[in-house]
Amino acid sequence: MHTLTQFAATLCSMALLLSFALTTPVKGQPIPEGVSAADAATPEAAQVLTAVDALFDAMRNRDGDAARAVLHPDARMTVVRADADTALPDVQTTDGFVDALESGDTPWNEPYFDPEVRIDGDLAHVWMFFQFYEGDTFSHCGSNSIQLLHDSNVWRITFIAYTHRTTDCRRE
């Protein structure tokens, strides 16, 4: 009977380890491809995701001018951290984000998955799961909630709120 209990405990341990391996990216693993505007279901959704892709390209290239081109001048970014000591999220302005972006040279890679795009006239909303890498080193994952306005024939990002966690992050 003792052997059966040990066997069951071993199976439970293996299941837990397998679960962890399937949900947590490993440092140095290849950055997943994610999706892009090319994968959008409609031409309108593709236009919205093109603006999102432009921001992520600017992040990858650490290009503040390219980021400013797609961000509304009064855009805000809010992060809700899973491990925060306070319920109040961090809020950042466009200038604060661009300053941080330009302060380094390691690419910020943010592949995203399963984007849901909703459009009503000149207002669009994108919800997506993402993984964030500094260079090729995994940092965190979460969900982006991105609002855009159609302004002078281009979509501009006005607000990004996102969650920030380090568990349940594997998605390819």
Backbone torsions as a table, in degrees:
resi	resn	phi	psi	omega
1	MET	NA	-37.9	179.0
2	HIS	-60.7	-37.4	179.7
3	THR	-64.9	-39.4	178.5
4	LEU	-63.7	-40.6	178.5
5	THR	-65.2	-43.0	178.2
6	GLN	-63.5	-40.7	179.2
7	PHE	-62.4	-45.1	-180.0
8	ALA	-63.3	-41.5	178.7
9	ALA	-64.3	-39.5	178.8
10	THR	-64.4	-43.2	178.0
11	LEU	-61.9	-42.5	178.8
12	CYS	-62.7	-42.5	178.2
13	SER	-62.4	-42.8	179.3
14	MET	-64.9	-39.9	179.0
15	ALA	-64.2	-40.6	178.4
16	LEU	-64.7	-45.1	178.1
17	LEU	-62.3	-42.1	178.3
18	LEU	-63.7	-42.0	178.2
19	SER	-60.1	-44.4	179.1
20	PHE	-63.3	-42.4	-178.9
21	ALA	-64.7	-32.5	-177.9
22	LEU	-82.1	-16.7	-175.2
23	THR	-112.8	-11.7	-175.9
24	THR	-118.7	119.3	177.7
25	PRO	-62.1	148.8	179.8
26	VAL	-97.5	137.7	178.4
27	LYS	-56.1	131.0	177.7
28	GLY	86.6	-2.6	177.8
29	GLN	-69.8	156.1	179.5
30	PRO	-59.0	142.9	177.7
31	ILE	-72.4	127.1	-179.4
32	PRO	-66.3	154.4	-177.7
33	GLU	-65.4	-40.7	-173.5
34	GLY	69.5	-160.9	179.2
35	VAL	-126.6	-179.6	179.5
36	SER	-152.9	-176.5	178.7
37	ALA	-56.5	-29.2	-179.9
38	ALA	-62.4	-21.1	-179.4
39	ASP	-93.0	2.4	-175.3
40	ALA	-66.1	150.2	-177.0
41	ALA	-76.7	-27.5	-178.0
42	THR	-134.4	159.7	176.6
43	PRO	-60.9	-35.8	179.6
44	GLU	-65.9	-43.7	177.9
45	ALA	-64.3	-36.1	178.5
46	ALA	-62.9	-39.1	178.2
47	GLN	-63.2	-41.9	178.8
48	VAL	-65.0	-47.5	-179.0
49	LEU	-67.9	-22.7	174.7
50	THR	-62.3	-38.9	176.4
51	ALA	-65.4	-42.8	178.0
52	VAL	-62.9	-45.6	178.2
53	ASP	-59.2	-38.3	179.8
54	ALA	-62.8	-39.0	177.2
55	LEU	-66.1	-44.6	-179.3
56	PHE	-67.6	-32.0	173.6
57	ASP	-65.2	-42.0	177.9
58	ALA	-61.9	-38.7	178.5
59	MET	-65.6	-43.9	-179.5
60	ARG	-62.2	-36.4	-178.2
61	ASN	-93.1	-1.4	-177.9
62	ARG	52.8	46.3	-174.3
63	ASP	-109.1	100.3	-178.7
64	GLY	-64.0	-38.9	-179.9
65	ASP	-63.5	-41.7	178.5
66	ALA	-66.3	-36.3	177.4
67	ALA	-65.6	-46.1	179.5
68	ARG	-60.6	-31.7	-178.7
69	ALA	-64.4	-27.5	-177.4
70	VAL	-105.0	-17.8	178.9
71	LEU	-90.5	136.2	171.3
72	HIS	-63.1	142.5	-178.1
73	PRO	-55.6	-29.0	-179.6
74	ASP	-102.1	18.3	-179.0
75	ALA	-60.6	152.8	176.8
76	ARG	-129.1	151.6	175.5
77	MET	-128.8	132.8	-178.5
78	THR	-126.7	130.3	178.3
79	VAL	-114.3	133.0	176.0
80	VAL	-110.8	106.4	-175.6
81	ARG	-87.5	134.6	179.9
82	ALA	-64.8	-29.6	-175.5
83	ASP	-107.8	21.9	-176.0
84	ALA	-69.1	145.8	176.6
85	ASP	-80.7	-11.2	-178.2
86	THR	-130.6	154.2	178.3
87	ALA	-78.8	-14.6	-178.8
88	LEU	-78.6	127.7	179.4
89	PRO	-77.8	162.2	172.6
90	ASP	-79.4	134.2	177.7
91	VAL	-119.6	135.0	-177.6
92	GLN	-129.6	143.8	176.8
93	THR	-87.5	170.9	175.0
94	THR	-57.8	-46.0	-179.0
95	ASP	-61.7	-42.4	179.3
96	GLY	-62.8	-42.3	178.4
97	PHE	-64.1	-47.5	-178.1
98	VAL	-64.9	-38.8	176.8
99	ASP	-59.5	-44.8	178.8
100	ALA	-64.7	-40.8	179.9
101	LEU	-60.5	-44.2	-176.4
102	GLU	-79.2	-8.5	-173.8
103	SER	-81.5	-2.4	-179.6
104	GLY	-142.6	179.0	178.9
105	ASP	-125.9	-2.5	176.5
106	THR	-76.5	125.1	-178.7
107	PRO	-57.6	141.4	171.1
108	TRP	-98.9	107.4	-179.2
109	ASN	-100.1	127.0	-177.9
110	GLU	-133.7	76.2	174.6
111	PRO	-65.5	143.3	179.1
112	TYR	-126.6	162.4	-171.8
113	PHE	-140.2	148.5	172.7
114	ASP	51.4	50.9	-179.6
115	PRO	-68.8	136.5	173.4
116	GLU	-110.4	117.0	-177.0
117	VAL	-110.5	128.6	175.3
118	ARG	-124.5	134.4	-176.8
119	ILE	-131.9	135.2	172.5
120	ASP	-137.4	97.9	-177.9
121	GLY	63.9	-119.5	-177.3
122	ASP	-94.3	12.6	178.9
123	LEU	-116.6	133.6	177.5
124	ALA	-134.6	151.6	176.2
125	HIS	-134.7	135.6	177.6
126	VAL	-124.1	131.0	174.2
127	TRP	-118.6	129.9	-177.9
128	MET	-153.8	152.3	170.5
129	PHE	-86.5	143.1	178.6
130	PHE	-138.6	161.4	168.8
131	GLN	-124.5	141.3	-177.3
132	PHE	-119.0	131.0	179.9
133	TYR	-126.5	135.7	169.0
134	GLU	-94.9	108.6	-169.5
135	GLY	65.5	-122.8	177.3
136	ASP	-109.5	15.7	179.8
137	THR	-100.8	122.5	179.1
138	PHE	-60.7	137.3	177.8
139	SER	-115.0	-56.1	-176.1
140	HIS	-165.0	176.9	176.6
141	CYS	-142.8	179.3	177.4
142	GLY	162.5	-159.2	177.5
143	SER	-121.3	135.8	174.2
144	ASN	-97.1	136.8	168.7
145	SER	-119.6	109.2	-171.6
146	ILE	-118.5	127.2	175.9
147	GLN	-109.0	139.6	-179.1
148	LEU	-132.9	151.6	172.9
149	LEU	-120.4	142.1	176.0
150	HIS	-84.2	115.7	-171.4
151	ASP	-134.6	116.8	177.8
152	SER	54.6	47.2	176.9
153	ASN	70.9	12.3	175.0
154	VAL	-133.4	152.6	174.1
155	TRP	-87.8	128.5	177.3
156	ARG	-119.3	137.8	179.5
157	ILE	-78.6	125.6	-179.9
158	THR	-106.3	-24.8	-176.4
159	PHE	-156.4	135.5	172.7
160	ILE	-130.5	124.1	169.9
161	ALA	-118.6	138.9	-179.2
162	TYR	-148.2	152.9	175.1
163	THR	-91.9	158.3	-175.0
164	HIS	-138.0	112.1	178.6
165	ARG	-146.2	169.0	-179.9
166	THR	-122.1	9.3	177.2
167	THR	-120.9	161.0	-178.3
168	ASP	52.5	51.9	-172.2
169	CYS	-110.3	-9.3	-173.4
170	ARG	-79.7	124.8	174.2
171	ARG	-159.2	127.3	178.8
172	GLU	-139.0	NA	NA
